[in-house]
Amino acid sequence: MLNKFDPATPEQTAAVDAAITTRHSMRAFLPREVPRATIEDILRVAARAPSGTNTQPWQVHVLTGAALKRFSERIMAVYDDPEELATHSEEYAYYPREWVSPYIDRRRKVGWDLYGLLGIAKGDKSRMHDQHGRNYGFFDAPVGLIFTIDRIMQQGSWLDYGMFLQSIMVAARGRGLHTCPQAAFTQFHRIIADELQLAPNQMLVCGMALGWADPAAVENDLVTERDPVEQFTRFLDT
């Protein structure tokens, strides 16, 4: 085990790097159970994520079995009803109100790369609808995670939350599991609040699928590109 004051060995460095760099958003999972003890271990490790003055703003709701099935079916019933779907909107703006380059270019590319793997042609709205709808079944993962935050918390706590979410995904990889963080659930915050009986002060942040990735699923071959370090970094030494 790595002591917090000792330098890492090459093997320890490689293990941490591998957990981070092999984390990809998986969109197809095997029907293989994840033991509750494993989920608890992941969350226990992730809770070491930093937060301003140790506020720890995260709240996690773990769905499995019948609870996950009921949750997904309720959202899918609305998602597949155009009139009802039109009455639901996000409680907070995850994406910018106005898209500009390079962000819109990256967004379009990942979308078309995914659809290309799945053989979904431009303009095939029916298959696009169905593929997006797979979000609400957590892509068949055996574990669905829903994250909420106290409404009193501000922007800094949302930054803390991101570090917590990343810690979950890295800890999952360290155990051979995969994840898919999902902002798609934010549109259905009212349904989720009712289904999970959330207290009024609890606000939906996002969801996440957790499980064993299906190696035969072509969509899991998608690996998104990253800019080189020199493109997003400035080094100042004088």
N, C-alpha and C positions, 0 to 999 in steps of 0.2 A: 504493500500500500504506500502511496506517495505521502510523505510527511510534508506538511505545509511549509516547512522551512528548508527542505532539502531540494536540490536540483533534480529535475525529472530525468529518468534514464531514457535512452533512445526508444525503448519498448513502450514506456509509458507515454511519451510524446506521440508515438505512432498510433497508440490506441485512442488517445483523445482526438487526434486529427482525423482518424478514420471515422469515429463516431459523428464528427461534425460534417465531414465531406461526403459521407455516404448517406446523409439525411436528405431524402427527396420526398416530395409530396406524392404518396402512393394513392392510387385511385381504384384499387381492387385488392381485396383481402381474402384470405382463406378462412373457412368456417372452423377455425381452431381456437379453442378457448384460451384466454389469458388468465392465469390464476389471480385471484384477488390479492394474494400476497405480493405478486409481482407488480401489480398496479400500485399498491401501497408503497412498495420500495421505490418505484419511480417517482411518486409524488413526494416521498420523504427526502429523496436526493434533490429534487427540483426545488423544494422549499428552502434550500440553501442559496437560492438566487438572491442577489442584492435588492434592497428596497430602501428608499430614503428614510432615514432614522428608524429602520427596521419596522416599517408600518405593515409589511406583508399584506398587500391589498387584495390578494387572490382568494376566490371561493370556487371550489370545484364540485361539479355534480357528475357522478359516474353512472352511466347507463349501461346495463347489460340485460340479456335475457328478455323476458316479457316486457319489462319497462322500456327497453330500447325499441322493441318492436312497436309498442303502443305509441311511443313518442314519434317515431318515424312515420307511421301510418297516419297520424293526425296531421302532420305537416304536409305529407304528400297529398292528402285529400284536398287541401287548400291550394297547393301548388298546381294541381291538375284542373282546378276550377278557375277559368279566366276571370269571371266576375268577382269571385271571392278573393282571388289573388290581388286584384287591383286595389283592394282595401287595405293592403298591408305594405308598410314601408319601413325602412331602416330608422332606428332611433338616433343614430349618429352617422356622420359621413365618414365612411372608411376610405373611400377614394376621393380624389379631388373633384370639385364641381366642374372644372374646366381642364381638359386633357391637353398637354403639350408634349413635344418631343424632348427627351428621348423616352419618356414614360409611356406614352401611348404606343410607341413602336414596340417596346418590350411586351406590353400587354397584348397587343395584337399577335405578336410572334408566338407567345406561349399558347395562346388560344388556337391558332391555326396549326401549330406543331402537334398539339394534342389531337385536334380533329383529324389531322392528316394520318396519324397513327391508327386512329379508329375508323378511318375511311368515311368520315362525315364530310360531305361536300358543302361548299359555300351555298347558303340559301336553303339548306335542308333543316328548316326550323323544327320539324318534328323530332329529328334525331338529336338536335342540339338541346331541345327541351328535355328529352329523356336523359341525356348525358348529364346535364346540369342537375336534374332531379336526383341523380344518384348521390349527390351530396347529402340528401335528407335521410338516406339509409346508411349514412356514414360509409358509403362504398362497400357495404357488406362486412365491415369490420365488426368483431365481436364486442368491442368496447367503444362507446361514444362518450366523449367528455364535453361538458358544457361549462363555460367559465363566466362568472359574474363578478361585478365589483360594486362596492358601495357608492351610491350616487354622489356622496359628499366629497369623494376623492377627485383630485384634479389631474392635469396633464402629466405631471411628474409620476404619478402612480400608474398611469397607463404605460409609461416608459418602463417602469419596474415590471409591469405585467408581461411585457414583451420578453424580458429576460427570463421570467419564470416559464413562459411557454417554450422558449428555446431550450431551457434546461430540461423540460419534460421530453422534448423530442430527442435531445442528445442522450439522456439517460435511457430512453427506449431503445435507441440504436445500440447502446452498450449491452443490451440484453437480447439483441437479435431481432427486435421488433421495429416496426415502422409506424409512421403517423401521417396524417394529412390535416394541417390546420385549416379551418373553414370559417371564412367570414360570411359564407352564404346563408348562415342561420340568422343573421342580424335582421333580415326582413321580417322574420316571424317571431319577434321578441314578445309580442302579446300572447301568442299561443304558448310559447315556451314558459313564460311567467306563470300562466295558468296551469300548464301540465306539471311543472315542477313545484308549483305552489311557492313561488319566490316571494319573499317579503318585499313590500313596496320600495324599500330603499335599495334593492338589488337590481343592477342594470346588466343586461347581457353584453358580454364582450365578444365571444366567438365560440365556435365548437372545434372539436378535433376528433378524428378517427384514430384508433389505436388497435394494432393487431399484427398478425403475420402477413406480410405482403405476398400476393400471388405471383410467383415468378413466371407463370405462363401468360399473364395478362399483358397484352401489348402496350396498354397505356402506362404501365409501370416502367417501360423503357424510356419514357420522357425524362431527360435531364436538361434543365434550363441553363442557359449560358450566364456567365458572370463576367463583368468587366475586369480587365487586369488592374492590379494594384495602382500602377502609375496613373491610371485614368481617373481614379477617385480620391487620390491621396496627394497631399503636399507635405514635403519634409522641409522644415525650417531649422537650421542649426547655427545661423549667425545673425 
